[in-house]
Amino acid sequence: MAKWYDKYLSIYGKSFDEIPAETLDTIKSQLAVQQSADPLISIVVIAYNEEKRLAACLWSLSELRSKYPIEILGVNNNSKDRTEQVYQRLGLPYFNETQQSPGFARQCGLEHAKGKYHFCIDADTFYPPRYINLMMTKLIKPNVSCVSSFWSFFPDEQHSALGLFLFELIRDTFLWVQHFKRPELCVRGMVFAFKIDLARKVKIRTDIRRGEDGSLALSMKPYGKISFLYHRQARPVTGYGTIGSQSLWQSFLQHVKIQGRGLSRIFFKKEHYEDSDDNLVKPKL
């Protein structure tokens, strides 16, 4: 049975030169139609060495069915491949951020966003057509500061559909339990949207290598609820960057080992987290 993202997979992982020109032209024209001069929503794609995945992501964004005016922006985070040329070929407005880290990339996007609401997009991920509209049902509420969602992996030769289903079921159940007291730990950048005025007030952390998304959510919590959307049609599909070269079983065991240490902590609120030394960005001398 065909999946909504199958056509995006047809170019995912291909070098820029392998993608048919007519496909690139289609993506470019569809992206142009999406752009509003007066956007309510800023959709910001961050990319570091994503030449082989970025076009597929942008193809999915070009087919969003948003009832709100949007802008789609790109950030090239010091890429060493042809990520910047992909942005150029597809006619997407983009900005170069030479300081390396997701925090710097997301901060760059935030500084240039013109909307009231900000959607974080990862360049190795596909987004379903109703993603924006469904996320906005939560984000538009006055007592909400930010929204996150669940996500899926696409099956491939190394990862079966059944294996992924079981892995995601266990992971999602854990995140659902955790979100009642520790919602900031459930936030992931690829499925994160927030109110821009609040983010600019608290700012995105650029002094850490990872976790800038959850840290931002935690900083905005005093201004509104961290909300979650559970809807199959708002579930992006991504590759295996968060798992790496591990098998699903290895990743599952690793998560069990990590989360099993002091598991009771997820039942108690926390307003401050200490960063480990290996997560801190060391200043250049």
HELIX and SHEET records of a PDB file:
HELIX    1   1 ASP A    6  LEU A    9  1                                   4    
HELIX    2   2 PHE A   16  GLU A   18  5                                   3    
HELIX    3   3 ALA A   21  GLN A   34  1                                  14    
HELIX    4   4 LEU A   54  SER A   62  1                                   9    
HELIX    5   5 THR A   83  ARG A   89  1                                   7    
HELIX    6   6 PRO A  102  HIS A  112  1                                  11    
HELIX    7   7 TYR A  131  LEU A  139  1                                   9    
HELIX    8   8 ALA A  161  GLN A  178  1                                  18    
HELIX    9   9 PRO A  183  CYS A  186  5                                   4    
HELIX   10  10 GLY A  189  VAL A  191  5                                   3    
HELIX   11  11 ILE A  196  VAL A  202  1                                   7    
HELIX   12  12 GLU A  212  MET A  220  1                                   9    
HELIX   13  13 LYS A  221  TYR A  223  5                                   3    
HELIX   14  14 ARG A  232  ALA A  234  5                                   3    
HELIX   15  15 LEU A  248  GLY A  260  1                                  13    
HELIX   16  16 LEU A  263  PHE A  267  5                                   5    
HELIX   17  17 ASP A  277  ASN A  279  5                                   3    
SHEET    1   A 7 TYR A  94  ASN A  96  0                                        
SHEET    2   A 7 ILE A  70  ASN A  76  1                                        
SHEET    3   A 7 ILE A  41  ALA A  47  1                                        
SHEET    4   A 7 TYR A 117  ASP A 122  1                                        
SHEET    5   A 7 PHE A 192  LYS A 195 -1                                        
SHEET    6   A 7 VAL A 144  SER A 149 -1                                        
SHEET    7   A 7 LYS A 225  LEU A 229  1                                        
SHEET    1   B 3 THR A 125  PHE A 126  0                                        
SHEET    2   B 3 VAL A 237  THR A 238 -1                                        
SHEET    3   B 3 SER A 152  PHE A 153  1                                        
END                                                                             
